[in-house]
Amino acid sequence: MNKRAYYDRADAPYLLKEDQAGDAIEAGEDIFVKLDEKGVVGVEIWRASDLLEPTTALKPTTAKI
């Protein structure tokens, strides 16, 4: 199951591969990766508009998490 969300206050897209609990680690400045025993299950990028190139910036989307 894949989910996507966008948090306006943090300008943060969130991509979730599975509905599983896991630990989050900071993979870079304002980039967080959620891991479980199998590997990566989610990615969150804070201040995405500042970190991504304008041509690759994600548009806000609505999703339930």
C-alpha positions as CSV (number, residue, x, y, z in Angstrom):
1,M,0.0,0.0,0.0
2,N,1.5,3.4,-1.0
3,K,0.3,6.7,0.5
4,R,1.2,10.3,-0.3
5,A,0.5,13.4,1.7
6,Y,1.6,17.0,1.8
7,Y,1.8,19.0,5.1
8,D,1.4,22.7,4.3
9,R,2.8,24.0,7.6
10,A,6.1,22.2,7.1
11,D,6.1,22.3,3.3
12,A,6.7,18.6,3.5
13,P,5.6,15.9,1.1
14,Y,5.5,12.5,2.8
15,L,5.7,9.2,0.9
16,L,4.7,6.0,2.8
17,K,5.3,2.5,1.3
18,E,3.5,0.5,4.0
19,D,1.4,1.0,7.1
20,Q,4.1,-0.1,9.5
21,A,5.7,1.5,12.5
22,G,9.3,2.2,12.2
23,D,12.1,4.4,13.3
24,A,12.9,7.6,11.5
25,I,16.5,8.7,10.8
26,E,17.7,12.1,9.4
27,A,19.2,11.2,6.1
28,G,20.2,14.8,5.3
29,E,19.2,18.4,6.1
30,D,15.4,18.2,6.5
31,I,15.2,14.8,4.9
32,F,13.9,11.9,7.0
33,V,13.7,8.2,6.2
34,K,11.4,5.8,8.0
35,L,12.8,2.3,8.4
36,D,11.5,-1.0,9.6
37,E,13.3,-4.4,9.8
38,K,12.9,-4.8,6.0
39,G,14.3,-1.4,5.0
40,V,12.8,1.9,3.9
41,V,9.1,2.3,4.4
42,G,8.7,6.1,4.2
43,V,10.4,9.4,3.3
44,E,9.5,13.0,4.5
45,I,11.2,16.1,3.1
46,W,10.7,19.3,5.2
47,R,10.9,22.7,3.4
48,A,10.7,20.8,0.1
49,S,10.2,24.0,-2.0
50,D,13.6,25.2,-0.7
51,L,15.4,22.0,-1.2
52,L,14.0,20.7,-4.6
53,E,14.7,22.3,-8.0
54,P,11.6,24.3,-9.2
55,T,11.2,21.8,-12.1
56,T,11.0,18.9,-9.7
57,A,9.0,20.4,-6.9
58,L,6.0,18.4,-5.8
59,K,2.6,19.9,-6.0
60,P,0.4,19.7,-2.9
61,T,-2.0,16.7,-2.9
62,T,-4.6,15.6,-0.4
63,A,-4.4,12.1,1.1
64,K,-5.5,10.5,4.3
65,I,-2.8,9.0,6.6
